[in-house]
Amino acid sequence: MTRRRKIVILDDEPERIREMLRWLSLRYPDADVVTFDNAPEMIDWMEENLEELGMICLDHDLGPNRRRDGQFFDPGIGRDVADYLATRKPVCPVLIHTTNNLAAPGMAMVLDDSGWRCSRVVPYAGLDWIGEVWIAELTEMLEANSIEPT
């Protein structure tokens, strides 16, 4: 039985998001994809939507503090989301995409230890990795869990 679920992506690079969305639209034209460029807003959103998810994609490094509404805002890091997920019942696979070789193992460990199925791809060559390894790993993880994006 195939379950239809949303895909949520955490990444702070607009060009990477655009490329991910392009590949998702080619592979899953009817997919319901939600993107975030910071961990706090993603965590807040997941409080209400976690059960609807079919895939979570996490970057680690989300850039420096930013100004928002005239105040400094800390975008957090992907590990913040991984730590949040570790306190919740696993509902879908998690795909980590980061070049941060020091942080990625910790993200994977906290997810694995709390029962979340996770995998990692390492970005390379500009945006090429998205169409070569990211979409392939995402597809494999969705199919292994009999999930069809909505």
LINVENQUI-V872538 format. One record per residue. N is the residue number from 1. OMEGA is omega as a letter, one per 30 degrees, with the letter a starting at -180 (* if undefined). Layout:
{{N;OMEGA} {N;OMEGA}}
This chain:
{{1;a} {2;l} {3;l} {4;a} {5;l} {6;l} {7;l} {8;a} {9;l} {10;l} {11;a} {12;a} {13;a} {14;a} {15;l} {16;l} {17;l} {18;a} {19;l} {20;l} {21;l} {22;a} {23;l} {24;l} {25;l} {26;a} {27;a} {28;a} {29;a} {30;a} {31;l} {32;a} {33;l} {34;a} {35;l} {36;l} {37;l} {38;a} {39;a} {40;l} {41;l} {42;l} {43;l} {44;a} {45;a} {46;l} {47;a} {48;a} {49;a} {50;a} {51;a} {52;a} {53;l} {54;l} {55;l} {56;l} {57;a} {58;l} {59;l} {60;a} {61;a} {62;l} {63;a} {64;l} {65;a} {66;l} {67;l} {68;a} {69;l} {70;a} {71;l} {72;a} {73;l} {74;a} {75;a} {76;l} {77;l} {78;l} {79;l} {80;l} {81;l} {82;l} {83;l} {84;a} {85;a} {86;l} {87;a} {88;l} {89;l} {90;a} {91;a} {92;l} {93;l} {94;l} {95;l} {96;l} {97;a} {98;l} {99;a} {100;a} {101;l} {102;a} {103;a} {104;l} {105;l} {106;l} {107;a} {108;a} {109;a} {110;l} {111;l} {112;a} {113;a} {114;l} {115;l} {116;l} {117;a} {118;l} {119;a} {120;l} {121;a} {122;l} {123;l} {124;l} {125;l} {126;l} {127;a} {128;a} {129;a} {130;l} {131;a} {132;a} {133;a} {134;a} {135;l} {136;l} {137;l} {138;l} {139;l} {140;a} {141;l} {142;a} {143;l} {144;l} {145;a} {146;a} {147;l} {148;a} {149;l} {150;*}}
